[in-house]
Amino acid sequence: MKTNVDYQARLFIEIAAHKSLSAAAEALSLTQSGLSRHLASLEEFIGQPLFIRHGRGVELTEAGRKLLEVVSAAYQLVDNTILQLRNDHGVTDGSIHVATIHTLSYYFMAEVAAKFMAQRPSASLALLGRSSPGVVELVENGRAEIGFAYDSAVASDQLEITPLFEDTMCLVVHESSRFATRACVDLRAEAVPLVAFPVGYALRKMLHTKDFDATVTAEVETVDAMLKLVSMTNGQCILPVLIPEKLLQEYQLVRVNIEQPLMRRWIVAVTRRGRPLSAMTALMLEIARESASKVVRSA
């Protein structure tokens, strides 16, 4: 049993962080039954329960809180030291998982990823497309080393936030639409039914405020599906003004500026607080900052 204590203590930390055996098992790519056996074995070795089980998940006992305080600090020191040694030695291969909101892949992340791969050709890069809350969750759970999302979705003391640039929304319509020739549109004065992302997405939340409540006629989860549906139905949608014009032209769509209500959100990078960045994560963040400065200059 003693040979497994270190491993089981690591698992214990993950369960405490997720406050749920099922969520921790998913994050660790383990079965819930297997994780439960490891926890039971650790509790048997210690001689007392570490969690109180309830319908919503698990809650630390007094013994669990004491153990978590000690092992979290100890393992964080070990992990940070190993990471620092790798960085000092210039180890830059391996893999990096980057979580990003879907829209950024069309006008920001492609350039960032290309520059990263040019500088680290031996690295393995995985881009994970999610909603803003999904990006936050992936970084919080350690399943992504860095994420890019709207600031409005980031409400976590576990994350470090790096502002990048302000994203302004526009109305996207078919070129035959009655709005297509307008310089701008006041959405509060016009009855404009919209194709939108599902509830929970940051872009969807912009459409429902105390000053403006849009009429949503269809929900889609990808930008491509949204553009195709708008094109086929002569409908409308709200997307960042930075969406490439070439992409819109493929669907015979055009941008129209929104006069009211103003729809702006900051794009931010998020990383785990209290942990030094790996060399690859630091490089990804540096490239993102450089690319963001270009976005600001061209706006």
C-alpha positions as CSV (number, residue, x, y, z in Angstrom):
1,M,0.0,0.0,0.0
2,K,2.8,2.5,0.9
3,T,4.2,2.4,-2.6
4,N,0.8,3.8,-3.8
5,V,0.4,6.6,-1.3
6,D,2.0,9.2,-3.5
7,Y,-0.1,8.4,-6.5
8,Q,-3.3,8.2,-4.4
9,A,-2.5,11.5,-2.8
10,R,-2.3,13.0,-6.2
11,L,-5.7,11.6,-7.0
12,F,-7.0,12.9,-3.7
13,I,-6.0,16.4,-4.7
14,E,-8.0,16.1,-8.0
15,I,-11.1,14.9,-6.2
16,A,-10.9,17.8,-3.8
17,A,-10.5,20.2,-6.7
18,H,-13.5,18.9,-8.6
19,K,-15.6,18.2,-5.5
20,S,-16.9,15.2,-7.4
21,L,-15.7,11.7,-8.0
22,S,-17.2,11.5,-11.5
23,A,-15.8,14.9,-12.6
24,A,-12.4,14.0,-11.2
25,A,-12.4,10.6,-12.9
26,E,-13.3,12.2,-16.2
27,A,-10.5,14.7,-15.9
28,L,-8.0,12.0,-15.0
29,S,-9.3,9.6,-17.7
30,L,-10.0,7.0,-15.1
31,T,-13.2,5.0,-14.3
32,Q,-15.2,6.3,-11.4
33,S,-15.1,2.9,-9.8
34,G,-11.3,2.7,-10.1
35,L,-10.9,6.2,-8.6
36,S,-13.2,5.2,-5.7
37,R,-11.1,2.2,-5.0
38,H,-7.9,4.3,-4.8
39,L,-9.7,6.8,-2.5
40,A,-11.0,4.0,-0.3
41,S,-7.5,2.5,-0.1
42,L,-6.0,5.8,0.9
43,E,-8.7,6.4,3.6
44,E,-8.1,2.9,4.9
45,F,-4.3,3.6,5.2
46,I,-4.9,6.9,7.0
47,G,-7.6,5.4,9.2
48,Q,-10.3,7.9,8.7
49,P,-12.5,9.3,5.9
50,L,-11.3,12.2,3.8
51,F,-14.6,13.1,2.2
52,I,-18.3,13.2,3.1
53,R,-20.4,11.9,0.2
54,H,-23.6,13.6,-0.7
55,G,-25.9,13.8,-3.6
56,R,-24.1,16.8,-5.2
57,G,-20.6,15.3,-4.9
58,V,-18.1,15.2,-2.0
59,E,-17.0,17.5,0.7
60,L,-13.7,17.4,2.7
61,T,-13.8,16.2,6.3
62,E,-11.5,17.9,8.8
63,A,-8.9,15.2,8.2
64,G,-9.3,15.8,4.4
65,R,-8.7,19.6,4.8
66,K,-5.6,19.0,6.9
67,L,-4.2,16.5,4.3
68,L,-5.1,18.8,1.4
69,E,-3.3,21.8,2.9
70,V,-0.1,19.8,3.3
71,V,0.0,17.7,0.1
72,S,-1.1,20.6,-2.2
73,A,1.8,22.7,-1.1
74,A,4.2,19.8,-1.3
75,Y,3.2,18.6,-4.8
76,Q,3.0,22.2,-6.1
77,L,6.6,22.7,-5.0
78,V,7.7,19.4,-6.7
79,D,5.8,20.2,-9.9
80,N,7.1,23.8,-10.0
81,T,10.7,22.7,-9.5
82,I,10.5,20.0,-12.2
83,L,9.0,22.5,-14.6
84,Q,11.6,25.1,-13.8
85,L,14.4,22.7,-14.4
86,R,12.9,21.7,-17.8
87,N,12.6,25.4,-18.7
88,D,16.1,26.2,-17.6
89,H,17.5,23.3,-19.7
90,G,15.5,24.5,-22.7
91,V,13.2,21.6,-23.0
92,T,10.5,22.8,-25.4
93,D,9.2,19.6,-27.0
94,G,6.2,17.6,-25.7
95,S,2.6,18.7,-26.1
96,I,0.5,21.7,-25.3
97,H,-3.3,21.9,-25.1
98,V,-4.8,25.3,-26.0
99,A,-8.5,26.0,-25.4
100,T,-10.2,28.7,-27.5
101,I,-13.6,30.0,-28.3
102,H,-14.8,29.0,-31.7
103,T,-14.9,32.4,-33.3
104,L,-11.2,33.1,-32.6
105,S,-10.1,30.2,-34.8
106,Y,-11.2,32.3,-37.8
107,Y,-9.3,35.5,-37.3
108,F,-6.8,35.1,-34.4
109,M,-5.8,31.6,-33.4
110,A,-4.7,30.4,-36.8
111,E,-1.9,33.0,-36.9
112,V,-1.0,32.4,-33.3
113,A,-0.8,28.6,-33.8
114,A,1.2,29.0,-37.1
115,K,3.8,31.2,-35.4
116,F,4.0,28.8,-32.5
117,M,4.6,25.8,-34.7
118,A,7.2,27.6,-36.8
119,Q,9.2,28.2,-33.6
120,R,8.5,24.8,-32.0
121,P,8.2,22.4,-34.9
122,S,8.8,19.4,-32.6
123,A,6.0,20.3,-30.3
124,S,2.5,18.7,-30.4
125,L,-0.2,21.4,-30.4
126,A,-3.9,20.6,-29.7
127,L,-6.5,23.3,-30.2
128,L,-9.7,22.6,-28.3
129,G,-12.7,24.6,-29.5
130,R,-15.2,25.5,-26.7
131,S,-17.6,28.2,-25.5
132,S,-16.0,30.7,-23.1
133,P,-17.2,28.9,-20.0
134,G,-15.9,25.7,-21.6
135,V,-12.5,27.3,-22.1
136,V,-12.4,28.4,-18.4
137,E,-13.3,24.9,-17.2
138,L,-10.6,23.2,-19.3
139,V,-7.9,25.5,-17.9
140,E,-9.2,25.3,-14.4
141,N,-9.2,21.5,-14.6
142,G,-5.7,21.4,-16.0
143,R,-6.8,19.8,-19.3
144,A,-5.5,22.9,-21.2
145,E,-2.4,24.8,-20.3
146,I,-3.7,28.1,-21.7
147,G,-7.1,29.3,-23.0
148,F,-8.5,32.2,-24.9
149,A,-12.0,33.5,-24.1
150,Y,-14.2,36.5,-23.4
151,D,-13.5,38.2,-20.1
152,S,-17.1,38.1,-19.1
153,A,-16.9,34.3,-18.6
154,V,-13.9,34.4,-16.4
155,A,-14.9,34.5,-12.7
156,S,-12.3,32.3,-11.0
157,D,-9.6,32.9,-8.4
158,Q,-7.7,29.9,-9.9
159,L,-6.9,31.7,-13.1
160,E,-4.5,34.4,-14.2
161,I,-6.0,36.8,-16.8
162,T,-4.0,38.6,-19.5
163,P,-6.1,41.1,-21.5
164,L,-5.4,40.9,-25.3
165,F,-7.8,43.1,-27.3
166,E,-11.3,44.3,-27.4
167,D,-13.7,42.5,-29.7
168,T,-16.6,44.5,-31.3
169,M,-19.6,42.7,-32.7
170,C,-21.4,43.4,-36.0
171,L,-24.6,42.2,-37.7
172,V,-24.0,39.7,-40.5
173,V,-26.6,39.5,-43.2
174,H,-27.2,38.2,-46.7
175,E,-26.1,40.6,-49.4
176,S,-29.8,40.8,-50.6
177,S,-31.0,41.7,-47.1
178,R,-32.7,45.0,-46.5
179,F,-29.9,45.8,-44.0
180,A,-27.1,45.0,-46.4
181,T,-26.7,48.6,-47.8
182,R,-26.9,50.3,-44.5
183,A,-23.9,51.8,-42.8
184,C,-25.2,50.8,-39.4
185,V,-28.3,49.4,-37.6
186,D,-30.0,50.1,-34.3
187,L,-31.1,46.6,-33.1
188,R,-33.2,48.1,-30.4
189,A,-35.3,49.9,-33.0
190,E,-35.5,47.0,-35.5
191,A,-37.2,43.7,-35.1
192,V,-34.2,41.5,-36.2
193,P,-34.6,37.8,-35.7
194,L,-31.2,36.2,-35.2
195,V,-29.4,32.9,-35.6
196,A,-27.3,32.6,-32.4
197,F,-25.1,30.3,-30.3
198,P,-26.8,28.3,-27.6
199,V,-27.5,29.7,-24.1
200,G,-24.3,29.7,-22.1
201,Y,-22.1,31.1,-24.8
202,A,-20.7,34.6,-24.1
203,L,-21.8,35.8,-27.5
204,R,-25.4,34.6,-26.7
205,K,-25.4,36.4,-23.4
206,M,-24.7,39.7,-25.2
207,L,-28.1,39.4,-26.8
208,H,-30.1,39.3,-23.6
209,T,-29.5,42.2,-21.3
210,K,-31.7,44.6,-19.3
211,D,-31.5,47.1,-22.2
212,F,-31.8,44.7,-25.1
213,D,-33.5,41.3,-25.5
214,A,-33.0,39.8,-29.0
215,T,-35.3,37.4,-30.7
216,V,-33.5,34.1,-31.5
217,T,-35.1,32.0,-34.1
218,A,-32.4,29.3,-34.4
219,E,-29.4,28.0,-32.4
220,V,-26.2,26.5,-33.8
221,E,-22.9,25.6,-32.1
222,T,-20.4,26.4,-34.9
223,V,-19.6,29.5,-36.9
224,D,-19.8,27.6,-40.2
225,A,-23.2,26.3,-39.4
226,M,-24.3,29.8,-38.5
227,L,-23.1,31.3,-41.7
228,K,-24.6,28.6,-43.8
229,L,-28.0,28.9,-42.1
230,V,-28.0,32.7,-42.4
231,S,-27.1,32.4,-46.1
232,M,-29.8,29.9,-46.8
233,T,-32.6,31.7,-45.0
234,N,-31.7,35.3,-45.7
235,G,-31.4,35.7,-41.9
236,Q,-29.1,37.5,-39.6
237,C,-26.5,36.7,-36.9
238,I,-24.1,38.6,-34.6
239,L,-20.4,37.9,-35.0
240,P,-17.1,39.7,-34.3
241,V,-16.4,42.4,-36.8
242,L,-13.0,40.8,-37.3
243,I,-14.5,37.7,-39.0
244,P,-12.6,37.7,-42.4
245,E,-14.5,39.3,-45.3
246,K,-13.3,36.5,-47.6
247,L,-15.1,34.0,-45.4
248,L,-18.4,36.0,-45.5
249,Q,-18.1,36.4,-49.3
250,E,-18.1,32.6,-49.6
251,Y,-21.6,32.6,-48.2
252,Q,-22.7,35.8,-49.9
253,L,-22.8,37.7,-46.6
254,V,-21.8,41.2,-45.5
255,R,-21.1,43.0,-42.3
256,V,-23.2,45.8,-40.9
257,N,-22.1,47.9,-38.0
258,I,-24.3,47.9,-34.9
259,E,-25.1,51.4,-33.7
260,Q,-27.0,50.3,-30.6
261,P,-26.6,48.4,-28.4
262,L,-22.9,48.5,-28.3
263,M,-21.6,44.9,-28.1
264,R,-18.0,44.7,-27.0
265,R,-16.0,42.2,-25.0
266,W,-12.3,41.8,-24.2
267,I,-10.5,38.7,-25.4
268,V,-8.3,37.4,-22.7
269,A,-5.7,34.7,-22.2
270,V,-6.2,32.5,-19.1
271,T,-3.6,30.4,-17.3
272,R,-3.5,28.6,-13.9
273,R,-2.7,31.0,-11.1
274,G,0.2,30.1,-8.8
275,R,2.0,27.9,-11.3
276,P,5.0,28.9,-13.4
277,L,4.4,28.7,-17.1
278,S,6.1,26.1,-19.1
279,A,8.4,27.3,-21.8
280,M,5.8,26.4,-24.5
281,T,2.9,28.0,-22.6
282,A,5.0,31.2,-22.1
283,L,5.8,31.2,-25.8
284,M,2.2,30.7,-26.7
285,L,1.2,33.7,-24.5
286,E,4.0,35.9,-25.9
287,I,2.9,35.1,-29.5
288,A,-0.7,35.9,-28.6
289,R,0.3,39.2,-27.1
290,E,2.2,40.1,-30.3
291,S,-0.7,39.1,-32.5
292,A,-3.1,41.0,-30.3
293,S,-1.1,44.2,-30.7
294,K,-1.4,43.8,-34.5
295,V,-5.2,43.5,-34.1
296,V,-5.3,46.7,-32.1
297,R,-3.1,48.6,-34.6
298,S,-5.3,47.5,-37.6
299,A,-8.6,48.2,-35.9
